[in-house]
């Protein structure tokens, strides 16, 4: 029987596990579920905690599966990674991916019932399809973007609040913005090893600018009606009614957090435009991953959940600090 080209080891250390699943990057995941839930007017509680845990399990499963699928490429380009370095066996990484997927689906079913499971199953399927077959194809970035969108919609399937159709409709906007950002970062990440043409980080920067503007935009006002005839829209609604959230704490917080997102993602992307060497591109990708947190927080605040947005945004400094020990890329 031919021997494996990868070194074999016994027990796996905690550091190797953390590096395999890129543990700090999981802090960019709970905000998807929270943003989707508050946008869909779902109550925040134990169901959301359970769905966030389910999402984290699926994310870690995807990271482990990614290293299993990329083990031969990593042996050439990233020999320090856990699998090619021999700290984690390929079969162990695959087993962890399967266990994480099963755990994520189970938590989704327990936390949100059948409708949450109906969102988690295609999310898990898309993760596996990306890692095993789509990653190197033109459909790879779209698959990753779709996975993030489904992660946001998973929060909209939590129990309570309006019906499923109305809830999903309200969560489409934050899902689309998260998907746009994720797609741009995924395209950029393909040039981490060899560097990029300046046009590539410039395109990512343009997407960041567009997403920032969309996240900071005030919510549309409901039709203002004349007090004398509730069925007839007023000809000249008051200025406050035209922009009901423009001067509120919720919109103020959303705008500030959107600006923070633009800075975290855009600064590194602009640096990569000026100098698109591999190390600069890697920093831009890392910045794009971290920037998901303030974007999620902005979308959460935009839905009126300022306290929840503050909690989400608090994950950013923690993620950046931990990523100095364990790489998120």
Buried (B, 14 or more C-beta within 10 A) or exposed (E): EEEEEBEEBEEBEEEBBBBBBBBBBBBBBBBBBBBBBBBBBBEBEEBBBBBBBBBBBBBBBBBBBBBBBBBEBBBEEBEEBBBBBBBBBBEBBBEBBBBBBEBBBBBBBBBBBEBBBBBBBBBBEBBBBBBEEBBEEEBBBBBBBBBBBBBBBBBBBBBBBBEBEEBBBBBBBBBBBBBBBBBBBBBBBBBBEEBBEEEBBBBBBEBBBBBBEBBBBBBEBEEBBEEEEEEEEBEEBEEEBEBBBBEBEBBBBBBBBBBBBBBBBBBBBBBBBEEBEBEBBBBBBBBBBBBBBBBBBBBBBBBBBBEBBBBBBEBBEEBBEBBEEBBBB
